[in-house]
Amino acid sequence: MSAMSKAPPPHLQQKRNRSVADRVALDLAYLIETGVYKPGDRLREVELSERFKVSRAPVREALRILATRSVVHIEPMKGAAVARLSDQEARESVEISAVLFGLAARKAAAARNDEDITALWRQVERLEAMTGEGVEPQEFFRQTLRAGLVVLDAARGSRLRSLILDVRTGAAHNFGPYGFTTEALRVRAAQRWRDLIEAIARGDQDEADRQAQLTHDDSLTAALKVTA
């Protein structure tokens, strides 16, 4: 059989490429959210293709995907860069993310299993170990993001996961770490996460939804006071 005959039909190849582009877009959005790429940073196709170990075609498509979601800004002759959100846009992003994360927590409570609960408790224990003095707010914030990803995994919803990462990407640079600048704020946040995981473990969907939204509301309120 010739190499030509082994090639997938064009429509299947296009679907495969889009799937890779979607994955790259999701992974890149996470890198932007966690501060690996900051507002204004250039996003070079060659560098990204090497990072994600894919060709430049899906990287280019991933950048277009993120551009339609206002995460990335593409300028003719200059290429792509991480977009800058205004404080108002960032605040709206956090508020929308809170509602979506509440839905994810609700789904996680409904679909819970022992493996998920064990993974979630591990994340909470890490947060609780980071509440003392000398902890960088950025590191604590990144751990809350890791804990959130485990909740999203437990929710079993790839579309919901994608929506949440998209809507809150960029907001971290405006508010993220500022909600965890003191030991008291970190202790409060860790307790909130403990209450959330306890609700998920019980299968209490309403309480899981409420606590998940409060993890966002508390940190945003604290951040607004710090940045006022």
N, C-alpha and C positions, 0 to 999 in steps of 0.2 A: 504493500500500500504506500503510495507516495506521500510526502510531507504535505502537499497541497490538499490531498483528500482527507487528511487528519484535521485540518483546520476547522474550527466550529463555524456554523453559519453566521453571517454578519449580524443578524439580530441577537443571537446568543452571545457573540463577542461583545456587542454594545452593552448588553445587560450585565455581563461580567465586569466590564470596565466601569460601569456606573456603580456596581456594588463595591468595587475597590475604592472609587472616588468617595462614596458615602462613608466608608470606613475611615479614609484619610481625613475627611471633613470633620468627623466626630472626634478623632484623635487630636487633630490640630486645634479644634475648639477647646478641648481640655487643656492643652498646653498653653493656650492663650489665657484661659481662666485661672490657671495656677501660676501665671506670671513668667513662664519660660519665654514667651513672646509678649512684649508690652505694647501699649498703644503707640503707634507711629513706627514700630519696627517693620523693616522690609521683610517680606516673605518670598524668598528666592526659590524658584522651582527646582534648580539643581540641588540645593541644600536639602530641601524637603524630600525630594525623591530619594536621596541618600539616607536621610533619617528614617523614612518609612519603608525603604527598600522596595520601591515601586518605580515604574517608568514615569516620565514627566507628564504623560497624557492624563492619568487619573489625578495627579497633583493639580494640574491646570483646571480640571473639572471641579475638584474639591474647592479650589479658591473661588470659582464662579458660584458654587453652592453657598459658600459662606458670605460672598458678596451680596447675594440676594437676601440674606438674613441680616445684613448690615453689620456683620462681624468683621468683615474684611472690606477694604476700599481699594478698588483697582483703577489706576490712572493710566491713560494711553501713554506709551513710551517710557513710563516709569515703573510699571508693574504693580504688584499687590503689597499692601501694608495693613497692619492691624488698625482697625478703626478706633477712633476716640469717641467715647460716649459722654454726653453732658451729664451732670449730676442728676438732672430730672430723668433722663433716659435710663441711667443706671438704677435709680430708685424704682422706676416702673418695672424694670427687669427683675429686680429682687422681689417685688410684690407679686408679679406674675409667676415667678419661679416658686414662691411660697405655696401658691394654690396648686400648682402642678405637683410639687413635692408632696403635698398633703394627699393627693390622689395616689401617688406612688406608694406612700406609706400605707394607705388604705388597702391597696392591692397586695402589698407585702404581708400585711396582717392576714389577708384572706388566703394567701398561697403559702404561708409559712411552713417550714420544715426544720428539723433539728440542725441540719447543716447550715442553713441560713442564719438561724438564731445564734449558733456558735460563732459564726463569722461576724455578726453584728455586735455581739458582746465583746469580741476581741477589739473592735474599733472603739467602743466606748471605754474600755480599759486603757487604751492608748491615749485617749483624750484626757481621762482622769489623771494619767501620769504626767500630763503636760500642763497642769493648772498652776504650778508653783511659780515663784519668782525666777527670773532668768530665762524664761521661755520667750522666744521671739513670737510676737502676734502672728506673723506670716506663717510660721511653722504650725501653730495651732490651727490657723485658718485652713491650711492645706490638709491637715488631718480631718477637719470637718468635711472637706470635699471628698476625701477617701471614704469616710463613713457614709456619706451620701450616696456614693457610687455603689456601696454594698447594699444599701436600701433599694436602689434602682435595680440591681441584679435580682434581689429577692422579689421585686414586683413583677418580674417576668414580662416586661413590656419594652421592646426595643424602640418602638416609635415614641413612647413616653420619655424614655431615656434621652433620645435624640432631641426632643422638643425642649426638655429642661436644660440640657447643656447648651443648646442654641440660644435660648432666651436669656440666660444669665451670663453668657460669655461677654466679657468686657466690664461687667459691673464690679467685679472683684477689684479692679484697679482704682475704682472710686471709693468703695466702702469696705470691701472684704476684711482685711486684717484689723481695721479700726474698731471693729466690734469686740475685740479680744485683747485690748491694750493693758488691762489690769488683771491681777490674780482673781479678784472678785468676779469680774466678767467671765473669766475662763471657767471658774468654778460653777457659776450659774449656767453657762453653756453646756458644760459636761453633765450637769444634773438634768438639763432639758433633754439631752440625748439619751440619758439613762431612762428617763420617763417615756421617751419615744420607743425605745427598744423593748421596754417592759410591756407597753401596749401592743406592739407587734407580736411579742411572744405569747401574750394572752389571746391574741386574735381579736382584740377590741379595735375594730376598724374606725369607729368614730373618734376614739381617743388618739389613735395613731395619726389620723388626719390632723387633729387639733394640735398635737404636740409637734408634728412635722412643720406645720405653718409657724408655730411659735419659735422654732429654732431660727427661722428667717427673721421673724418680727423682732425678736430680742436683739439679735446682732445688728440689724439695721437701725433700730432705735438707739443703741449704744454708739454706733458709728456716726450717726447724725449729730449726737451730742459732742463727740470728739472733734468732728470736722466743722462744726458750726462756727 
